[in-house]
Amino acid sequence: HMEIRACNKGSACTPADFEGNELTFVKDVVYEGNHPAMPKDPNYPYRGMYAGGQGGSIKWFEFEYELPQGIYGDHVMLQWKYITANSCSPPGYSEYFSNKPFLPSSYWTPGLSECIPPYPNSGQRSSVWPEIFFNCAEVKILPSAPVVPTPHGRSYPANKSEFVRVNQVGYLRFATKVGVIVDSSTSPIGWQIQNHSGSVVLSGVTTVYGDDAASGDHVHKADFTALNELGAYRLVAEGIGSSFEFNIATSLYPDLPHEAMNYFYFHRMGEDILAEHLIDGRYARTALHPGDSSVPPYNGWCESCANFDLKGSWADAGDFGIYTVNHAISAWTLLNLNEMFPEAFQDGSLNIPESGNGFADVLDEVDYGSRFVRGMLPSDGGLASHKAHNHAWSAFSITIEGENAAQNSRSAMGPSTPATYAVARVNGQLARMWYAQGHDSHADVLWSAAVDAWNRAYGTNQVYSASVASPGSAVGGGDYSDGQIGDDLYAAACEMYLTALAIGDSGMQTYKDAMRGSIFFTKIDQWDWATVTGAGTLSLFAVANDLTSEDKIAIETNIVSFANSIKDSIDSEGYPSNLDFQEFGGKYPWGSNSFIMNRAIALAYAYEVTGDVMYQDYILRTLDYVMGVNAMHISYVTGYGDKSETDTHDRWAWTVGQGSFWPRGWLSGGPNNELINDYATPPGVTAAKSYAGPGTAPHAWGSKENTVNWNAPLAWVAWYVENKIVPNFEGCDGNCASKPTLKPTTKSTTKQSTKPTLNPTTKPTFKPTTKPTSKPVSTGGSPCCADRNAGYQACMRSDWCNMSSTNCGNCNGYYITVPLEITGCCKWWSGGDCSNVVHSSNPGCHYRKSDCEGSCGGTWSPL
């Protein structure tokens, strides 16, 4: 590391004069290379930590330091010390690096003895003294003075403009930061970043994107990624005006995970909703539809059936219907988060009635909302009811009593094969998770329902028809018609196989054969309630299984390929929407924001496969779109941003607040010109502007509805950002550690938390040093992807990384035959041999001559 001290006696300074006048380290400016900026050490504030490690390739550094008070004059001597760590580790190194897992392991050499201060001024090294290099410079330092004019020029006028668009919440310090400016100019426009006092801290000119087909806007892009000082700022365009104020912060959405999840408790039906469990207690109420414990079938089907027990559900959207297929994708999304990251939404984190029972709150919440699903199976052994709702749409402002009085005209509508597979999916996944918790009696009920549903559905192909056993198309409830059944079978088979394998069920091979025989096996593309291939495949990545390595490689390859297409969409659009406008036929689909959030989940999976922080950066850019960098210049998440959505199509929220206040953390549907059948979403405009204005919630179900399958991916992504991305992008002032991603040992895992380059490109300019989560697997002489920093002794655990030299390079590995035989060592001293060298102390240098004499700068000594 580097230390700088000062003395204002010029050439008369003695070593003792420098002590006590240490300069305080402020930041690593990252002069050369794309390494993570080294954070300050709060325990040793005068240290500037070097990146690269012993023998690293980075040779030039630029740090910013703060002078001690009272040090100025015409003859100030600055003393520079470079304190090495190759013979011993200075105090605090172990704590510093262990608390910052985003830093590559090669940046220091653990296992050395600790250095013992004070060190001799000669720089002499020993087993307890680090080798030290010195230099001095005599400089002139002026006393403190008023702030001089900014080097960026005079500040542009900063009147607010709707044409300058940023993430209205803000940006993490080391994320990509690109604002959009709407202007017809075909020449670059000057821009500035101004702080709260109007001073210019950064400036540049825009890149002209041109005409954006999705919005019809002619747009420019202003890249201010270099801004990484904490604070409040505005983007100001010359001659146009200012954006809303935004923050550069260590965390952006700390409350959003809970707020997004509280949506589900808010929408519980069948029990009283208590103020003590709501984030906003004004929405407390007595139970909606407690009579759902006995819902009759609609006339025309299941005439001999007993009434359906559907008590225990979430209201699907702004109405009070319950829909099997839409619930299934919502439940899967929330459960998948917890299966992928078991620390997500643990017991007590959500303050729901079940909190404190020892089980994850997210599991309890989904379990409550999914009670009705197994009740959708009719007593006659037929296919499951597709949906249940009132025979007519409810008024938009309601009373609880009035809505419950409609129970007499509320029915379970006709059946479908996709709904029956949905029953199998939901209950199969829930059963697996409850078995894992040791709650076998409840899991047995769920598994029995899943097996029953699978057996009813398999071999059938009945599509829901609103003309059979319902009051009519979209009367009293949406239809959620689904004409493709193969993907439903595949997703159900995945969940059934995984659970049967986990519990040793005799039917496992049946489900596995159905899954592997599907044309959708290992595939992934856009998923939603109607297209569920991606859900099945992602479960196969997240949950332990016995698939072949070839199957696992195919899954990982398809995940990365899909994520790359999403990344390319963001790069190609005028606004950072991750929807490929042309892929969707020049339309924005109903619930476009849910498509966008689901795609953010795919980017998260790509990071978990590759360890490449580029994918996490693109998640943040996706949220830039959602939080204001869009054609509507609005944050689509209620309560987030100066111009955020104020009212969504929700009956109870509107009844209580009438648009004057609204729950925070709800995602609105988003622009939709695929199907406009309401009174408020504007027709005849471009796709990205097919969105209703403020105060239109009662008549804007086409673009401003809220639903369970839109808030579920919002909760997934919000949790992931705060718990997995923030630490990687050095949130928490660099003092938080990324929680480990817990993965089953039978599934490949390769990742390393690292901070992104300050100027990410469409292809990452550096790759994190990936590390397996457990001891690597030796192949006994087979070529594979090996980690230099583990001495090339075994393959990485990721099947995807091991598949080819190209993939291996993306994982920052070396495609060679392992284990590599030890044939020598690397020396940085004269004389002697390798007899006392511990190769594991610096494996990145001691195993290959080319490493030693290349980036390590040593001399190779054969054994």
Buried (B, 14 or more C-beta within 10 A) or exposed (E): BBBBBBBBEEEEBEEEBBEEBBBBBBBBEBEEBBBBBBBBBEEBEBBBBBBBBBBBEBEEBEBEBEBBEEBBBEBBBBBBBBBBBBBBBBBBBBEBBEBBBBBBBBBBBEEBEEBBEEBEEEBEBEEEBBBBEEEBEEEEBEEEEEEEEBEBEEBBEBEEBEBBBBBBBBBBBBBBBBBBBBBEEEEEBBBBBBBEEBBBBBBBEBBBBEEBBBBBBBBBBBBBBBBBBEEEBBBBBBEBBBBBBBBBBBBBBBBBBBBBBBBBBBBBBBBBBEEEBBBBEEBBBEBBBBBBBEBBBBEEBBEEBEBBBBBBBBBBBBBBBBBBBBBBBBBBBBBBBBBBBBBBBBBBBBBBBBBEBEBBBBBBBBBBBBBBBBBBBBEEEBBBBBBBBBBEBBEBEBEBEEBBEBBEEBBBBBBBBBBBBBBBBBBBBBBBBBBBEEBEEBBBBBBEBBBBBBBBBBEBEBEBBBEBBBBEEEBBBBBBBBEEBEBBBBBBBBBBBBBBBBBEBEBBEBBBEBBBEBEBBBBBBBBBBBBBBBBBBBBBBBBEBEBEEEBBBBBBBBBBEBBBBBBBBBEEBBBBBBBBBEEBEEBBBBBBBBBBBBBBBBBBBBBBBBBBBBBBBBBBBBBBBBBBBBBBBBBBBBBBBBBBBBBBBBBBBBBBBEBEBBBBBBBBBBBBBBEBEBEBBBEEBBBBBBBBBEEBBBBBBBBBBBBBBBBBBBBBBBBBBBBBBBBBBBBEEBBBEBBEBEBEEEBBBBBBBBBBBBEBEEEBEBBBBBBBBEEBBEBEEEBBBBBBBBBBBBBBBBBBBBBBEEBBBBBBBBBBBBBBEBEBBBBBEEEEEBEEBEBEBBBBBBBBBEBBBEBBBBBBBEE
